[in-house]
């Protein structure tokens, strides 16, 4: 695995010109240029990428500076599939601000620190999951694998150095499988790996948002391993070249203020935001809303101690995949600019937001089927009926099944149904979940392994299909 990473990073650097780029010409005289690297399909970074770009928040913030007598600015957006090429371009001093997942952030900090002009700082978080549910392992629909241990000896597609690969390494290690020798990891870009999985060239694919959800939604795969089983926070964040920020501090402040604008928008108007992100990324809106909707990714810009602690715990991963220089995480993290952005924009108190642990976006309202308030985020789900201006809330999984039953009886077209996993809390597609009936309750799980763990302590629980549950549920 070590031998494969360095050529991979070199390859993505050389292939950078082949990604989605706008003009890279120098800015006109008197104009300050800022180059932003992002991943349109990595929808945990949308508040620093797809949504931010679509809403024009950065350009608006920079225009305010210009209108107040400041310089003129030119923003160039560069879209990539993973974080590795963004890091390669930052090492080359060609990207000023970028966003990526936690493991790529480690690589970014390690790779850029040798060059003072390229050296970066982690300046904010885009979104996170406290248990690690943003990374998952999927297998073909006809796979007989029921748990991570069943992958021993198989070929697995992953983007080495990505958050999805980091989760795979941790999951295999915990299962007693040597990630370097017990499986064969094929270092592939997400879309290449998806094709390999569909054609059975690999036995599994381990990736970051939104690839697992997309493949399952398209009926091209089923979920084998939920990253939340690790119970280790995973997040995506924003890095900035320190030299650029020193030369143009107002640009970094404008970017972080714009990120706060985007974060406020997605937390207050998640359904509308999902449509914008879907249009900007080419992903189905149903998949975007799975992750960007209430109860999904926690969009919060603060550099929480729990996330930084998890990042420190991931440092040994660098040595497992290549010859990386040691990274001092405390020196890599710099919260000065995001604290200043909070103060200057008036969008709340940073320390209060830093201490908050609840998801800023939760399912609320009244359940029209069960006639009760939707108050427990661990149980609440949503039914999205085609043509509705927003999804319909459900107080718990049983009420959600009743809502689906009623919608079908009325001949309505259902776009998607979302439900939290009964064990880990991961937001998932209800029709792709593994269901159990325990007395009068119906319980959804993301994986067979999770359902089996529940049955070990509740032997009376009975497996049921989603369609069966919808048909037989009673009020």
TAKASUL-V494602 format. One record per backbone hydrogen bond with DSSP energy under -0.5 kcal/mol. NH is the residue of the N-H (numbers start at 0). CO is the residue of the C=O. Records with the same first field share a line. If there is no record, write none. Layout:
NH=CO / CO
//
This chain:
3=0
4=0 / 1
5=1
6=2
7=3
8=4
9=5
10=6
11=7
12=8
13=9
14=10
15=12
17=14
18=15
19=78
20=18
21=76
30=27
31=71
33=73
35=33 / 75
36=34 / 96
37=77
41=38
42=40
44=41
47=44
48=45
50=45
51=45
52=48
53=49
54=50
55=51 / 52
56=51
59=55
60=56
61=57
62=58
63=59
64=60
65=61
66=62
67=63
68=65
69=64
71=29
73=31
75=33
77=35
78=19
79=37
86=82
87=83
88=84
89=85
90=86
91=87
92=89
93=88
94=88
95=34
96=34
97=238
98=36
99=236
101=234
104=100
105=101
106=102
107=103
108=104
109=105
110=106
111=107
112=108
114=111
115=113
117=114
118=114
120=239
121=331
122=120 / 237
123=237
124=300
125=235
126=235
127=297
128=233
134=131
135=206
136=224
137=204
138=221
142=139
149=146
150=147
151=148
152=181
153=150
155=183
156=203
157=185
158=205
159=157
161=158
164=158
165=161
166=162
167=163
168=164
169=165
170=166
171=167
172=168
173=169
174=170
175=172
176=171
177=175
178=176
180=177
181=177
182=177
183=153
184=182
185=155 / 183
186=184
187=157 / 185
192=188
193=189
194=190
195=191
196=192
197=193
198=194
199=196
200=195
201=195
202=154
203=154
204=137
205=156
206=135 / 204
208=133
210=207
213=209
214=210
215=211
216=212
217=213
218=215
219=214
220=214
221=138
223=136
224=136
226=134 / 224
228=225
229=226
230=130 / 227
231=130
233=128
235=126
236=99
237=123
238=97
239=120
240=95
241=118
242=118
244=240
245=241
246=242
247=243
250=247
251=247
252=248
253=249
254=250
255=251
256=252
257=253
258=254
259=255
260=256
261=257
262=258
263=259
264=260
265=261
266=262
267=263
268=264
272=268
273=269
274=270
275=271
276=272
277=273
278=274
279=275
280=276
281=277
286=283
287=283
288=284
289=285
290=286
291=287
292=288
294=360
295=292
296=290
297=127
298=296
299=125 / 297
303=301
306=303
307=303
308=304
309=305
310=306
311=307
312=308
313=309 / 310
314=311
316=313
317=314
318=314
319=315
320=316 / 317
321=317
323=321
328=326
331=327
332=328
333=121
338=334
339=335
340=336
341=337
342=338
343=339
344=340
345=341
346=341
352=348
353=349
354=350
355=351
361=359
366=371
367=365
370=366
371=366
373=364
374=372
376=374
378=375
379=375
380=393
381=417
382=391
383=415
384=382
385=412
387=384
391=382
393=380
399=395
400=396
401=397
402=398
403=399
404=400
405=401
406=402
407=403
408=404
409=405
410=407
411=406
413=411
414=383 / 412
415=383
417=381
418=427
420=425
421=443
424=420
427=418
429=416
431=428
432=428 / 429
433=444
434=432 / 463
435=442
436=461
437=435 / 440
438=436
440=437
442=435
444=433
450=446
451=447
452=448
453=449
454=450
455=451
456=452 / 453
457=453
460=457
461=436
463=434
468=464
469=465
470=466
471=467
472=468
//
